Amino acid sequence: QVHLVESGGGLVQPGGSLRLSCAASGFTFSTFTMSWVRQAREKGLEWISDITYDGNKIYVNESVKGRFTVSRDNAGSTLYLEMNNLKADDTAVYYCMGVGYFGQGTQVTVSS
């Protein structure tokens, strides 16, 4: 059974940083492209970034390019999202996605 469990969200001031994690289980993590998406209140899902199975190719939404960095630890079956210079518009629930599944999400709130 596939499980994706996000963590690391919270309340942060504008300009601050957070590191999100996504612990994966129930599938061979190292063979799948993984993604981060987010959903702000009353808005649709927004794709943030993809990372290929080996980490060699990364694709990033222009809205977060230069501020967000995706990475993965295949040995530990964990996906990461490093978020820097956070803005109020980054406030959303962040989900990791892979093999057609989403995690439960982690709330990121950027506010002073």
N, C-alpha and C positions, 0 to 999 in steps of 0.2 A: 504494500500500500504506500502510495506516494505521500510524503509529508514535507512541507516547506514551512519553516518557522522563522519569521522575521523578528528581529530585536534591534535595540539601539536607538529607537526614536525617543522623542521628548520635546521639551520646551527649550528653545535657544533664542538668544537675541540676534537681531539682524547683524550680519557680518560674522556670525559664529560658525562653528563646525560640528558635524556629527558623523559618526561612522555606523552605518547599518550593516547588520549581518543577516544571513539567511542560511539556516542549517537545513540541509537536504537529506532525505533518506527514502528508501523504498525503490530506488532506481539507480542505475549506474551513472552517477553524477558526472563523472569525467568524460562521458561520451556525448553530452548534450550541450547545445547552446542554451544559455540562461539569460534572463532579461530582468530588468527593473522597470516597473510602471508605477504610476501614482494617480490618485484620484482626489482632487480637491472637492470641498463641499459643493454640492449641486452642479458638479461638472462631470464630464465623461472621463474615461481612462485616458491618460497621457503616457505614451511610451517615453522612456528615459534613455535606456541603453541596453545593448546586447553585447555579450561576450561569447565567442565561440568556445567549443569544448576544451580546446587547448590553451585558450587565453591569447592566441596569436592575433586575433582580429577583434576589434572593439568598435562599436558604432554608438554614437552619442547624439542625442537630440541637441540641436543648435541652442535651445533655450537654456541648457545647462553646461554646454561645452566650455571647458576651461575652469569650471567650478566643481563638477562632479566627476569622480573616477571610479569605474567599476573594476573589480578584480575577483579572482577566485583562488581557492585552495582546494585542488582536486583530492589531495591526500586526506583532507579533513571534510570533504564534501560541503564546503561552505562558500557562499557567494557574499561579496562585500560591495558596499557603496559608500565611498568617502565623499562627503559633501562639505564644501568650503564656501565661505562668503555667502552664507545663506540669506535669502531675501524673504519678505513676507509672502510673495507669490509662490514660494516653495512649500508653503503650508499645505499639507495633504496627508492622506494615508498612503504609505509606500508598500508596494507588494513586490515580491520576487515571483518570477514565473518561469516554468520549465515543464517540458513533457505534457503540456496542456493543462497544467495545474497552477493554481495560485496559492500563496500562503494566506494567513489570516490578516496580514498587514500590520504595520506599525505606524503610529501617528507621529508626524513631525509638525511641530507648531513653531513658527518663527514670529516672534513678537517681542516688543520692548515693554 
